[in-house]
Amino acid sequence: MSLMSFLIAIVPLLLLLASLVLRRYPGERVIERLRGLIDAASRPGTSAGSAGSRLRFARHRTVSGGELIARSLAGRAPPVPA
């Protein structure tokens, strides 16, 4: 393997790691835009049915990284030893 092919293979990894270190998560803006569209679509209009019939998303802040894993594991009991 030549040095050039090694650099071509490793550069995307280094860019991803650099963005994570700088706390710039790839795709975060897209998710926020989609969340805004969903929120706008789920808001009841003046001629729409009751306000309770539509979905509402309670969003306090964006959960990412280790906190997302922690929230998914919260409330689970430790595994039973075999």
Secondary structure as GFF3:
##gff-version 3
##sequence-region A 1 82
A	DSSP	alpha_helix	3	21	.	.	.	ID=ss1
A	DSSP	alpha_helix	28	42	.	.	.	ID=ss2
A	DSSP	three_ten_helix	51	53	.	.	.	ID=ss3
A	DSSP	alpha_helix	66	73	.	.	.	ID=ss4
###
